[in-house]
Amino acid sequence: MLQLDDIPHGLCTVSNISIAVTLPEKKRILIIAIQDKLAITQQIDLDNRPHGIGCIQDELFVITHKHTILNTTKQIIRYNVVQNSSQTIKAVGEDEMSIDHPRAIATDQENELIYILDDKKGVIVNDQEGRYLTTISHPDLKSPKAMCVGNSGTLYLADTNAIYMASPNGETLTLLLDESYEIKCPTSICFDDENYRLHVAEKERSIKIFDIN
């Protein structure tokens, strides 16, 4: 176990030997080695609070919040962990295809795609440069709260008391798990590529694991 000095928010895999975690209150991202023992190998301090996070190769894609007395400004930044440099790739409300209310972010390393879960618009798909590609929405999706990417770019979406599976381009959407599997208010999900398992964290402070065949 590794003790942190702030409540972690976002978590993603950087490589098979490291992960990244966001600490919003500290305005910090930690790169953590996960081999023999957990150890912090890099600390990235930001101007704004990092929340959701994803990774493609050496680049982190992070939802950041800047809080002022009047409002909260949200952006998606791209941070290169080798060069220690960052740039804004998408600002909230900057055009008609932009994000408005970003909740979560997930990355498809194989296809170099960025998925941004927006409370109002659905799942907005961008390429690695932040260019808009498409939006995934479906009448069956009521209020998705979390998402992750699995094998072959399959997108998993945690909705109200249900988990859906979508193709990378969003053309197909399939109900995977529902209340008959005792899915109750999922808040976060992640996919175990090696063992084909879906890990589901729920609002009632529980974690459930499902085999996906």
N, C-alpha and C positions, 0 to 999 in steps of 0.2 A: 504494500500500500504506500501511496505517496500523499503526504499531507500538503494541501494547498492553502495559501493565505487569503483566498477569496472563493466565493461560490462559483463553480464552473458553469458555463452556459452551453457553448458549442464544443463539439468533439468530432474529429475526423482522423482518418488514417493518412499519414504522409508517405510512409513506405512500410515494408514488412518489418522494420526495426524501430519505427518511430510514429508517434501520434502528435496531433496539435490540439490544444484546448484553449478556449477563450475565457478570460476573467474580466467581465464587463466593468466592475467597480474599480479595478486597478488599471483599466485601459491597457490591457496586456494580453499577449498571446504567448503561450509556452510550447516549445517543442520538447517532447519527452521521449527518451529512449525506453524501449519496452523489452529489451533482451533480458539479460540475467536478472536485473532489477530495474525498477522504475527510477529514472534519473533525468532531471532537467538539463538539456544540452544547449538550449538557446532561449533567450528572453527577448520578445519583441514588444517595445512600448509604442503605443499609438496616441494620437491626439484625441481620438474619440473612442467610445465604448464598443468593443467588438462583441457580436452576438453569434449568429449562425456562421458556420465555417465549412469549407470544402477544399479539396486539393486536386490539382492536376500537375503531375510531375513536381517541379520545384516551386510551384506557385500556389499560394493560398488565396482563396476567394472568400471574402468576409463581409457580412452585413454589419455596418457600423452605425451607431446612434450618437448624435450630438445633441445634448439636452440644454435648452436655455429656458428662461422664465416664460417666454411666449410660446415656444414650440419645440418639437424634436425633429431634427434633420437626419434622414437615413440615406446611406449610400452603400454601394458595393465597391469594395476596393480589391485590387490585385496586388499581392505582396510576394516578391521574389525572395525566398529564404536564403539563396546563395549570394545574391547581390545586395541584399538588405535594402531594397528599394520598393516603393509602392506607388500606385496610381489609381485614380478613381476611374472605373469603367462604366458605371451606371449610377446616375443620380435620380432620386425619386422625383417623379413628376416632370422630367425634363422633356418628354415628348409623348405623343399619343400611344406609343407602344411601351412606355416605361413602367417600372414598378411603382405602385402607389402605397401599398401596405405590406412590405416584405415580412414574412414570418419565419421562413426557413430557407436554407440553401443546400443543394446537393450537387456533386460533380460526377460526371461519367468520364473516368480517365481514359478508357479505351477509345471512345468517340470524341473526346475533348469537348464535352457539352457542359453547360452550367444550367441547372434548374433552380428557379427562384419561385418559392411558394408565396403567392400574393393573396391576401385575404379577400380582395375584391375581384380579381381577374382570373384566378386559377394558377396554373403552373406556367411561368414564362420561361421559354427555352432560348438561351443565348449560346453563341460560340465562345471560344476561349478569349476572344478579343472584346467580348461584350456586345457583339452585334446580334440584334433580335432575329430569331429564326421562326418561332411559332409560339402559340399559346395552347396549352392543354386544358380543356374544360369539358365537363360532362354533367348533364342534369342529375345523375346519380350522386355526384359529389356535393355534399351539403356544406360542410365546413371543415375541410382538411386542416390538420394541425401540424403534421410532420411528414417527412418523406425521406427515402434513401434510394440508392441505386444498387442493384444486384448484378448478377451475371448477365453478360450480353447486353448491358445497358437497360435491363428491365427496371422500371420505376415503380416503387412501392409507396403508396399514399395511405396515411392513417387519417381516417375520417371519423365522424361521430359513430362510435360503436361498430366500426367496420374497417377492414384493410382491403385496399384495391391494388390491382396489378395492372400497369399500363405499359404499352410498347414505347420505345424511346421517342418516337415521333407523336405519340398520343393518339394514334389512329384507332387503337383498340383499348378498351378498359374492361377488366374482368374482376368481379367480386371474388376475393380470395378467402377472407375470414369475416364472419359476422357474429351477431350475438349468440348464435348457437355454439360458437367456440368460446363463449364468455369473454368477448372483446368488450371492454367497458372504458370509454373515454381515454383512448391512447394519446399520449403526449409526445412520445419519441419512439423512433424505430431505427434499427440498423440490421443489415444483412450480413450473415457469415458466409462468404463465398466458398470457403473450403468445405464446410459441413452442410451447406444448403439449409441454413436455419435462419428464421426471422426472429429477432429479439424485439419484444414490445414492452415499453414502459407505460404504465397507466397512472391516471390521476390519483387512484386510491393507494399509491405508494407500493405498487407491485410490478414485477417484471415477469413476463411469460415468454416461453420459447416454443416456436412451432417449426416442425420439419416441413420443408417445402420441396415437394417432388415434382 
